[in-house]
Amino acid sequence: MPVPDPRTGTLYVWITSCFLFTCLIVGGALLFLYLLKPESETTTWYPVAGLVFISLPFVFWGITIAYIILSRLLGFRLGSSGNSPNAAAAAAAEADGMDENNGAMDVVVENDTRTSHESERPLALSMAT
C-alpha cells in the first residue's frame, strides 16, 4: 500500500487560514466603519456583523479544540482517508503486518541505530563502574 503524501492537507490549511483571516479583516473593517460613519439606519448592522465576523475564527478554533479533546477521550476520529470501501481491508491487512501483494511479513524498524545521533560513550562509561 503506498504511503499517503503528508502534504495533501496543506491546501485545506491554507484555505481555512485565509478564510479566517479574511473574516477578521472584514469584521475589523465593519467595526472601524461603525466608529467613523455617523449613525443611521444603514450603519446599525455594522457592529453586529463586525462582531460576528471577528468571533467566527474563535468559534472555529473552539470547536476544533473540543473535537480534538472529545475524539481522544472517546477514541474516534473522522477523516477523509477512511471513506473508501477498500480502507477497512487495507487497515486489516496493515494490522496483520501482511503485505497485500505477496503475503510476506513487513519488517518495521522503529529504532535504527545507524542513523541515531546519540552518543554511546555515556552508556559505556556507566557499564564500566
MIKOL-390883 format. One record per residue: residue number from 0; chain; residue in one letter; x, y, z of N, C-alpha, C, O, CB in turn. Coordinates in nm, 2 decimals, always signed. Glycine has a CB too. Layout:
N
i:ch:aa:nX:nY:nZ:caX:caY:caZ:cX:cY:cZ:oX:oY:oZ:cbX:cbY:cbZ
NUM:A:A:X:Y:Z:X:Y:Z:X:Y:Z:X:Y:Z:X:Y:Z $
...
//
This chain:
129
i:ch:aa:nX:nY:nZ:caX:caY:caZ:cX:cY:cZ:oX:oY:oZ:cbX:cbY:cbZ
0:A:M:+0.08:-0.12:+0.00:+0.00:+0.00:+0.00:+0.09:+0.12:+0.00:+0.18:+0.13:+0.08:-0.10:+0.00:+0.12 $
1:A:P:+0.07:+0.22:-0.09:+0.15:+0.34:-0.10:+0.13:+0.43:+0.02:+0.02:+0.44:+0.08:+0.13:+0.41:-0.22 $
2:A:V:+0.24:+0.49:+0.07:+0.23:+0.58:+0.18:+0.16:+0.71:+0.13:+0.20:+0.77:+0.03:+0.37:+0.61:+0.24 $
3:A:P:+0.06:+0.76:+0.20:+0.00:+0.88:+0.16:+0.09:+1.00:+0.17:+0.18:+1.01:+0.26:-0.13:+0.91:+0.24 $
4:A:D:+0.07:+1.10:+0.08:+0.16:+1.22:+0.08:+0.12:+1.30:+0.20:+0.00:+1.34:+0.21:+0.14:+1.29:-0.05 $
5:A:P:+0.21:+1.34:+0.29:+0.18:+1.42:+0.40:+0.14:+1.57:+0.37:+0.09:+1.64:+0.45:+0.29:+1.43:+0.50 $
6:A:R:+0.17:+1.61:+0.25:+0.14:+1.75:+0.21:+0.00:+1.76:+0.15:-0.04:+1.87:+0.11:+0.24:+1.79:+0.10 $
7:A:T:-0.08:+1.66:+0.15:-0.22:+1.66:+0.09:-0.31:+1.76:+0.16:-0.40:+1.82:+0.10:-0.28:+1.53:+0.08 $
8:A:G:-0.30:+1.77:+0.29:-0.38:+1.85:+0.37:-0.34:+2.00:+0.38:-0.42:+2.08:+0.43:-0.39:+1.80:+0.51 $
9:A:T:-0.23:+2.03:+0.32:-0.18:+2.17:+0.34:-0.27:+2.27:+0.26:-0.28:+2.39:+0.30:-0.04:+2.18:+0.29 $
10:A:L:-0.33:+2.23:+0.15:-0.42:+2.32:+0.08:-0.54:+2.36:+0.17:-0.58:+2.47:+0.17:-0.46:+2.26:-0.05 $
11:A:Y:-0.59:+2.26:+0.24:-0.70:+2.29:+0.33:-0.66:+2.38:+0.44:-0.74:+2.47:+0.48:-0.76:+2.16:+0.38 $
12:A:V:-0.55:+2.37:+0.49:-0.50:+2.46:+0.59:-0.49:+2.60:+0.54:-0.53:+2.69:+0.61:-0.36:+2.41:+0.65 $
13:A:W:-0.43:+2.62:+0.42:-0.42:+2.75:+0.37:-0.55:+2.81:+0.34:-0.57:+2.93:+0.36:-0.33:+2.74:+0.24 $
14:A:I:-0.64:+2.73:+0.28:-0.78:+2.79:+0.25:-0.85:+2.83:+0.38:-0.91:+2.94:+0.39:-0.86:+2.68:+0.17 $
15:A:T:-0.84:+2.74:+0.48:-0.91:+2.77:+0.61:-0.84:+2.90:+0.67:-0.91:+2.98:+0.73:-0.90:+2.65:+0.70 $
16:A:S:-0.71:+2.90:+0.67:-0.64:+3.02:+0.73:-0.68:+3.15:+0.66:-0.70:+3.25:+0.73:-0.49:+2.99:+0.73 $
17:A:C:-0.68:+3.14:+0.53:-0.71:+3.26:+0.45:-0.86:+3.31:+0.48:-0.89:+3.43:+0.49:-0.69:+3.24:+0.30 $
18:A:F:-0.95:+3.21:+0.49:-1.09:+3.24:+0.52:-1.10:+3.31:+0.66:-1.17:+3.41:+0.67:-1.18:+3.12:+0.51 $
19:A:L:-1.04:+3.25:+0.76:-1.05:+3.30:+0.89:-0.98:+3.44:+0.90:-1.03:+3.53:+0.97:-0.99:+3.21:+0.99 $
20:A:F:-0.87:+3.46:+0.83:-0.80:+3.59:+0.83:-0.89:+3.69:+0.76:-0.90:+3.81:+0.81:-0.66:+3.58:+0.76 $
21:A:T:-0.96:+3.65:+0.66:-1.05:+3.75:+0.59:-1.16:+3.78:+0.68:-1.21:+3.90:+0.67:-1.10:+3.68:+0.46 $
22:A:C:-1.21:+3.69:+0.76:-1.32:+3.72:+0.85:-1.28:+3.82:+0.95:-1.35:+3.92:+0.98:-1.37:+3.59:+0.92 $
23:A:L:-1.15:+3.81:+1.00:-1.10:+3.91:+1.10:-1.09:+4.05:+1.03:-1.12:+4.15:+1.10:-0.97:+3.86:+1.15 $
24:A:I:-1.04:+4.05:+0.91:-1.02:+4.18:+0.84:-1.16:+4.25:+0.82:-1.17:+4.37:+0.84:-0.94:+4.16:+0.71 $
25:A:V:-1.25:+4.17:+0.76:-1.39:+4.22:+0.73:-1.45:+4.27:+0.86:-1.52:+4.38:+0.86:-1.47:+4.12:+0.66 $
26:A:G:-1.45:+4.19:+0.97:-1.51:+4.23:+1.10:-1.44:+4.36:+1.15:-1.51:+4.44:+1.20:-1.49:+4.12:+1.20 $
27:A:G:-1.31:+4.36:+1.14:-1.24:+4.49:+1.19:-1.28:+4.61:+1.11:-1.30:+4.72:+1.16:-1.09:+4.47:+1.19 $
28:A:A:-1.29:+4.59:+0.98:-1.33:+4.70:+0.89:-1.47:+4.75:+0.92:-1.50:+4.87:+0.92:-1.32:+4.66:+0.74 $
29:A:L:-1.56:+4.65:+0.95:-1.70:+4.69:+0.98:-1.71:+4.77:+1.11:-1.78:+4.87:+1.13:-1.79:+4.57:+0.99 $
30:A:L:-1.63:+4.72:+1.21:-1.63:+4.80:+1.34:-1.56:+4.93:+1.32:-1.61:+5.03:+1.39:-1.55:+4.71:+1.45 $
31:A:F:-1.46:+4.94:+1.24:-1.40:+5.07:+1.21:-1.49:+5.17:+1.14:-1.50:+5.28:+1.17:-1.27:+5.05:+1.13 $
32:A:L:-1.57:+5.11:+1.04:-1.67:+5.19:+0.97:-1.78:+5.24:+1.07:-1.83:+5.35:+1.05:-1.73:+5.12:+0.86 $
33:A:Y:-1.81:+5.16:+1.16:-1.92:+5.20:+1.26:-1.87:+5.31:+1.34:-1.95:+5.40:+1.38:-1.95:+5.08:+1.35 $
34:A:L:-1.74:+5.32:+1.38:-1.68:+5.43:+1.45:-1.68:+5.56:+1.37:-1.69:+5.67:+1.42:-1.55:+5.39:+1.51 $
35:A:L:-1.65:+5.55:+1.24:-1.62:+5.66:+1.16:-1.75:+5.72:+1.10:-1.77:+5.85:+1.10:-1.54:+5.63:+1.04 $
36:A:K:-1.85:+5.64:+1.06:-1.97:+5.69:+0.99:-2.07:+5.74:+1.10:-2.08:+5.69:+1.21:-2.03:+5.58:+0.90 $
37:A:P:-2.14:+5.84:+1.06:-2.25:+5.89:+1.15:-2.36:+5.78:+1.16:-2.38:+5.71:+1.06:-2.31:+6.02:+1.11 $
38:A:E:-2.42:+5.77:+1.27:-2.53:+5.67:+1.29:-2.65:+5.69:+1.21:-2.70:+5.80:+1.20:-2.57:+5.66:+1.44 $
39:A:S:-2.69:+5.59:+1.14:-2.81:+5.59:+1.05:-2.87:+5.45:+1.05:-2.82:+5.36:+1.11:-2.77:+5.65:+0.91 $
40:A:E:-2.97:+5.44:+0.97:-3.04:+5.31:+0.97:-2.95:+5.21:+0.89:-2.96:+5.09:+0.92:-3.17:+5.32:+0.90 $
41:A:T:-2.86:+5.25:+0.80:-2.78:+5.16:+0.73:-2.66:+5.12:+0.81:-2.60:+5.01:+0.78:-2.73:+5.22:+0.60 $
42:A:T:-2.62:+5.19:+0.91:-2.50:+5.16:+0.98:-2.53:+5.08:+1.11:-2.44:+5.05:+1.19:-2.42:+5.28:+1.01 $
43:A:T:-2.66:+5.06:+1.14:-2.69:+4.99:+1.27:-2.65:+4.85:+1.27:-2.63:+4.79:+1.38:-2.84:+5.00:+1.29 $
44:A:W:-2.63:+4.78:+1.15:-2.59:+4.64:+1.15:-2.44:+4.63:+1.15:-2.40:+4.51:+1.16:-2.65:+4.58:+1.03 $
45:A:Y:-2.37:+4.73:+1.14:-2.22:+4.73:+1.13:-2.16:+4.66:+1.26:-2.08:+4.57:+1.24:-2.16:+4.86:+1.12 $
46:A:P:-2.20:+4.70:+1.38:-2.14:+4.64:+1.50:-2.17:+4.49:+1.51:-2.09:+4.41:+1.55:-2.17:+4.71:+1.62 $
47:A:V:-2.30:+4.46:+1.48:-2.34:+4.32:+1.49:-2.26:+4.23:+1.39:-2.21:+4.13:+1.43:-2.49:+4.30:+1.47 $
48:A:A:-2.26:+4.27:+1.26:-2.19:+4.20:+1.16:-2.04:+4.19:+1.19:-1.97:+4.09:+1.17:-2.21:+4.26:+1.02 $
49:A:G:-1.98:+4.30:+1.24:-1.84:+4.31:+1.28:-1.80:+4.21:+1.39:-1.70:+4.14:+1.38:-1.80:+4.45:+1.32 $
50:A:L:-1.89:+4.21:+1.49:-1.86:+4.11:+1.60:-1.88:+3.97:+1.56:-1.81:+3.88:+1.60:-1.95:+4.14:+1.72 $
51:A:V:-1.98:+3.94:+1.47:-2.00:+3.81:+1.42:-1.87:+3.76:+1.34:-1.82:+3.65:+1.35:-2.12:+3.80:+1.33 $
52:A:F:-1.83:+3.85:+1.25:-1.71:+3.82:+1.17:-1.58:+3.80:+1.25:-1.50:+3.71:+1.23:-1.68:+3.92:+1.06 $
53:A:I:-1.57:+3.88:+1.36:-1.45:+3.87:+1.44:-1.46:+3.74:+1.53:-1.36:+3.68:+1.56:-1.43:+3.99:+1.53 $
54:A:S:-1.58:+3.71:+1.57:-1.59:+3.59:+1.66:-1.59:+3.46:+1.59:-1.57:+3.35:+1.65:-1.72:+3.60:+1.74 $
55:A:L:-1.61:+3.46:+1.46:-1.61:+3.33:+1.38:-1.48:+3.25:+1.39:-1.49:+3.13:+1.41:-1.64:+3.37:+1.23 $
56:A:P:-1.36:+3.31:+1.38:-1.24:+3.23:+1.39:-1.23:+3.17:+1.53:-1.18:+3.06:+1.55:-1.12:+3.31:+1.36 $
57:A:F:-1.27:+3.25:+1.64:-1.26:+3.19:+1.77:-1.36:+3.08:+1.79:-1.33:+2.98:+1.86:-1.29:+3.30:+1.87 $
58:A:V:-1.48:+3.09:+1.74:-1.57:+2.98:+1.74:-1.52:+2.86:+1.67:-1.53:+2.74:+1.72:-1.71:+3.02:+1.68 $
59:A:F:-1.46:+2.88:+1.55:-1.40:+2.77:+1.48:-1.29:+2.70:+1.56:-1.29:+2.57:+1.57:-1.34:+2.82:+1.34 $
60:A:W:-1.20:+2.77:+1.61:-1.09:+2.71:+1.69:-1.14:+2.64:+1.82:-1.09:+2.54:+1.86:-0.98:+2.81:+1.72 $
61:A:G:-1.24:+2.70:+1.88:-1.30:+2.64:+2.00:-1.37:+2.50:+1.96:-1.35:+2.40:+2.04:-1.41:+2.73:+2.06 $
62:A:I:-1.44:+2.50:+1.85:-1.49:+2.37:+1.80:-1.38:+2.27:+1.77:-1.40:+2.15:+1.79:-1.59:+2.39:+1.68 $
63:A:T:-1.28:+2.32:+1.71:-1.16:+2.23:+1.67:-1.10:+2.17:+1.80:-1.07:+2.05:+1.80:-1.06:+2.31:+1.59 $
64:A:I:-1.08:+2.25:+1.90:-1.02:+2.20:+2.02:-1.12:+2.10:+2.09:-1.07:+2.00:+2.15:-0.99:+2.32:+2.12 $
65:A:A:-1.25:+2.14:+2.09:-1.34:+2.04:+2.15:-1.34:+1.91:+2.08:-1.35:+1.80:+2.14:-1.48:+2.11:+2.15 $
66:A:Y:-1.33:+1.91:+1.94:-1.33:+1.79:+1.87:-1.21:+1.71:+1.90:-1.21:+1.59:+1.91:-1.33:+1.82:+1.71 $
67:A:I:-1.09:+1.77:+1.91:-0.97:+1.70:+1.94:-0.98:+1.63:+2.08:-0.94:+1.52:+2.09:-0.85:+1.80:+1.94 $
68:A:I:-1.03:+1.71:+2.17:-1.04:+1.65:+2.31:-1.14:+1.54:+2.31:-1.11:+1.43:+2.37:-1.08:+1.76:+2.41 $
69:A:L:-1.25:+1.56:+2.25:-1.35:+1.45:+2.25:-1.31:+1.33:+2.17:-1.34:+1.22:+2.21:-1.49:+1.50:+2.20 $
70:A:S:-1.24:+1.35:+2.06:-1.20:+1.24:+1.98:-1.10:+1.15:+2.05:-1.09:+1.03:+2.04:-1.15:+1.28:+1.84 $
71:A:R:-1.01:+1.22:+2.13:-0.91:+1.14:+2.20:-0.97:+1.07:+2.32:-0.93:+0.96:+2.36:-0.80:+1.23:+2.25 $
72:A:L:-1.07:+1.14:+2.39:-1.13:+1.07:+2.50:-1.22:+0.96:+2.46:-1.22:+0.85:+2.53:-1.22:+1.18:+2.58 $
73:A:L:-1.29:+0.97:+2.35:-1.39:+0.87:+2.31:-1.32:+0.77:+2.21:-1.38:+0.66:+2.19:-1.51:+0.93:+2.24 $
74:A:G:-1.20:+0.80:+2.16:-1.13:+0.70:+2.07:-1.18:+0.69:+1.93:-1.18:+0.59:+1.87:-1.14:+0.57:+2.13 $
75:A:F:-1.23:+0.80:+1.88:-1.27:+0.80:+1.74:-1.21:+0.92:+1.67:-1.19:+1.03:+1.73:-1.42:+0.79:+1.72 $
76:A:R:-1.20:+0.91:+1.54:-1.15:+1.02:+1.45:-1.23:+1.02:+1.32:-1.25:+0.91:+1.27:-1.00:+1.01:+1.42 $
77:A:L:-1.27:+1.13:+1.28:-1.34:+1.14:+1.15:-1.23:+1.20:+1.05:-1.16:+1.29:+1.08:-1.46:+1.24:+1.15 $
78:A:G:-1.23:+1.15:+0.93:-1.14:+1.19:+0.83:-1.17:+1.15:+0.69:-1.26:+1.06:+0.67:-1.00:+1.15:+0.86 $
79:A:S:-1.11:+1.21:+0.59:-1.14:+1.18:+0.45:-1.07:+1.06:+0.41:-1.10:+1.00:+0.30:-1.11:+1.30:+0.37 $
80:A:S:-0.96:+1.01:+0.48:-0.89:+0.90:+0.43:-0.96:+0.76:+0.45:-0.93:+0.67:+0.38:-0.75:+0.89:+0.50 $
81:A:G:-1.05:+0.76:+0.54:-1.12:+0.63:+0.57:-1.25:+0.61:+0.49:-1.33:+0.52:+0.53:-1.14:+0.62:+0.71 $
82:A:N:-1.28:+0.69:+0.39:-1.41:+0.69:+0.33:-1.41:+0.59:+0.21:-1.52:+0.55:+0.17:-1.44:+0.82:+0.27 $
83:A:S:-1.30:+0.54:+0.17:-1.30:+0.44:+0.06:-1.35:+0.31:+0.10:-1.32:+0.27:+0.22:-1.17:+0.44:-0.01 $
84:A:P:-1.41:+0.23:+0.01:-1.45:+0.09:+0.06:-1.34:+0.00:+0.09:-1.35:-0.10:+0.17:-1.54:+0.03:-0.05 $
85:A:N:-1.22:+0.02:+0.03:-1.11:-0.07:+0.05:-1.03:-0.03:+0.17:-0.93:-0.09:+0.21:-1.02:-0.07:-0.07 $
86:A:A:-1.07:+0.08:+0.24:-0.99:+0.13:+0.35:-0.99:+0.03:+0.47:-0.89:+0.01:+0.54:-1.04:+0.27:+0.40 $
87:A:A:-1.11:-0.03:+0.49:-1.11:-0.13:+0.60:-1.03:-0.25:+0.57:-0.96:-0.30:+0.66:-1.26:-0.17:+0.62 $
88:A:A:-1.03:-0.30:+0.45:-0.95:-0.41:+0.41:-0.80:-0.38:+0.42:-0.72:-0.46:+0.47:-0.98:-0.46:+0.27 $
89:A:A:-0.76:-0.26:+0.38:-0.62:-0.22:+0.39:-0.58:-0.20:+0.53:-0.47:-0.24:+0.57:-0.60:-0.09:+0.31 $
90:A:A:-0.67:-0.15:+0.62:-0.63:-0.13:+0.76:-0.62:-0.27:+0.83:-0.53:-0.29:+0.91:-0.74:-0.05:+0.83 $
91:A:A:-0.70:-0.37:+0.79:-0.69:-0.50:+0.85:-0.57:-0.57:+0.80:-0.50:-0.63:+0.88:-0.81:-0.59:+0.81 $
92:A:A:-0.53:-0.55:+0.67:-0.40:-0.61:+0.63:-0.28:-0.55:+0.69:-0.19:-0.62:+0.72:-0.39:-0.60:+0.47 $
93:A:E:-0.29:-0.42:+0.71:-0.18:-0.35:+0.78:-0.17:-0.39:+0.92:-0.06:-0.40:+0.98:-0.20:-0.20:+0.77 $
94:A:A:-0.28:-0.41:+0.99:-0.28:-0.45:+1.13:-0.22:-0.59:+1.15:-0.15:-0.62:+1.25:-0.42:-0.45:+1.19 $
95:A:D:-0.24:-0.68:+1.05:-0.19:-0.81:+1.05:-0.04:-0.81:+1.02:+0.03:-0.91:+1.04:-0.26:-0.90:+0.95 $
96:A:G:+0.01:-0.70:+0.96:+0.15:-0.70:+0.92:+0.18:-0.77:+0.79:+0.29:-0.79:+0.75:+0.24:-0.76:+1.03 $
97:A:M:+0.07:-0.80:+0.71:+0.09:-0.87:+0.59:+0.09:-0.77:+0.47:+0.02:-0.67:+0.47:-0.02:-0.97:+0.57 $
98:A:D:+0.18:-0.79:+0.38:+0.19:-0.71:+0.25:+0.08:-0.77:+0.16:+0.07:-0.89:+0.14:+0.33:-0.72:+0.19 $
99:A:E:+0.00:-0.68:+0.10:-0.11:-0.73:+0.02:-0.07:-0.78:-0.11:-0.15:-0.84:-0.18:-0.21:-0.61:+0.00 $
100:A:N:+0.05:-0.76:-0.15:+0.10:-0.81:-0.28:+0.14:-0.95:-0.28:+0.09:-1.03:-0.36:+0.22:-0.72:-0.33 $
101:A:N:+0.22:-1.00:-0.19:+0.27:-1.13:-0.19:+0.25:-1.21:-0.06:+0.30:-1.32:-0.04:+0.41:-1.14:-0.23 $
102:A:G:+0.19:-1.15:+0.04:+0.16:-1.22:+0.17:+0.28:-1.22:+0.26:+0.28:-1.29:+0.36:+0.11:-1.35:+0.14 $
103:A:A:+0.39:-1.15:+0.23:+0.51:-1.16:+0.31:+0.49:-1.06:+0.43:+0.42:-0.96:+0.42:+0.64:-1.12:+0.23 $
104:A:M:+0.56:-1.09:+0.54:+0.56:-1.00:+0.65:+0.63:-0.88:+0.63:+0.74:-0.88:+0.57:+0.61:-1.08:+0.78 $
105:A:D:+0.58:-0.76:+0.68:+0.65:-0.64:+0.67:+0.74:-0.63:+0.79:+0.71:-0.66:+0.90:+0.55:-0.52:+0.66 $
106:A:V:+0.86:-0.58:+0.77:+0.96:-0.55:+0.87:+0.96:-0.41:+0.91:+0.99:-0.32:+0.82:+1.10:-0.61:+0.84 $
107:A:V:+0.93:-0.37:+1.03:+0.92:-0.23:+1.07:+1.04:-0.21:+1.17:+1.05:-0.28:+1.27:+0.79:-0.20:+1.14 $
108:A:V:+1.13:-0.12:+1.13:+1.24:-0.08:+1.22:+1.21:+0.05:+1.28:+1.21:+0.15:+1.21:+1.38:-0.08:+1.14 $
109:A:E:+1.18:+0.05:+1.41:+1.15:+0.17:+1.48:+1.27:+0.24:+1.54:+1.27:+0.37:+1.55:+1.05:+0.15:+1.59 $
110:A:N:+1.37:+0.17:+1.57:+1.49:+0.23:+1.64:+1.61:+0.19:+1.56:+1.68:+0.09:+1.59:+1.50:+0.19:+1.79 $
111:A:D:+1.65:+0.26:+1.46:+1.76:+0.23:+1.37:+1.88:+0.30:+1.43:+1.89:+0.42:+1.43:+1.73:+0.27:+1.22 $
112:A:T:+1.98:+0.22:+1.48:+2.09:+0.28:+1.55:+2.19:+0.34:+1.44:+2.28:+0.42:+1.48:+2.16:+0.18:+1.63 $
113:A:R:+2.18:+0.30:+1.32:+2.28:+0.36:+1.22:+2.25:+0.50:+1.19:+2.35:+0.57:+1.16:+2.27:+0.28:+1.09 $
114:A:T:+2.13:+0.55:+1.21:+2.10:+0.69:+1.18:+2.09:+0.77:+1.31:+2.05:+0.89:+1.31:+1.97:+0.70:+1.10 $
115:A:S:+2.11:+0.71:+1.43:+2.10:+0.77:+1.56:+2.21:+0.87:+1.58:+2.33:+0.84:+1.54:+2.09:+0.67:+1.67 $
116:A:H:+2.18:+0.98:+1.64:+2.29:+1.08:+1.67:+2.32:+1.08:+1.82:+2.40:+1.17:+1.86:+2.24:+1.22:+1.63 $
117:A:E:+2.28:+0.98:+1.89:+2.31:+0.97:+2.03:+2.45:+0.91:+2.05:+2.49:+0.82:+1.97:+2.20:+0.89:+2.10 $
118:A:S:+2.52:+0.95:+2.14:+2.65:+0.90:+2.17:+2.64:+0.78:+2.26:+2.56:+0.77:+2.35:+2.74:+1.01:+2.24 $
119:A:E:+2.72:+0.68:+2.23:+2.73:+0.56:+2.31:+2.83:+0.56:+2.42:+2.83:+0.47:+2.50:+2.76:+0.44:+2.22 $
120:A:R:+2.90:+0.67:+2.43:+3.01:+0.68:+2.53:+2.95:+0.68:+2.67:+3.00:+0.61:+2.75:+3.09:+0.80:+2.50 $
121:A:P:+2.84:+0.76:+2.70:+2.79:+0.76:+2.84:+2.74:+0.62:+2.88:+2.76:+0.59:+3.00:+2.68:+0.86:+2.85 $
122:A:L:+2.69:+0.55:+2.79:+2.64:+0.41:+2.83:+2.77:+0.32:+2.86:+2.76:+0.24:+2.95:+2.56:+0.35:+2.71 $
123:A:A:+2.87:+0.33:+2.78:+2.99:+0.25:+2.80:+3.06:+0.29:+2.94:+3.10:+0.20:+3.01:+3.09:+0.27:+2.69 $
124:A:L:+3.06:+0.42:+2.97:+3.12:+0.46:+3.10:+3.04:+0.41:+3.22:+3.09:+0.37:+3.32:+3.13:+0.61:+3.10 $
125:A:S:+2.90:+0.41:+3.20:+2.82:+0.37:+3.32:+2.83:+0.22:+3.34:+2.81:+0.17:+3.45:+2.68:+0.41:+3.30 $
126:A:M:+2.86:+0.14:+3.23:+2.87:+0.00:+3.24:+3.01:-0.04:+3.30:+3.02:-0.15:+3.36:+2.85:-0.07:+3.11 $
127:A:A:+3.11:+0.04:+3.29:+3.24:+0.01:+3.34:+3.25:+0.02:+3.49:+3.34:-0.04:+3.55:+3.34:+0.10:+3.28 $
128:A:T:+3.16:+0.10:+3.56:+3.17:+0.11:+3.70:+3.10:+0.01:+3.78:+3.10:+0.01:+3.90:+3.12:+0.24:+3.74 $
//
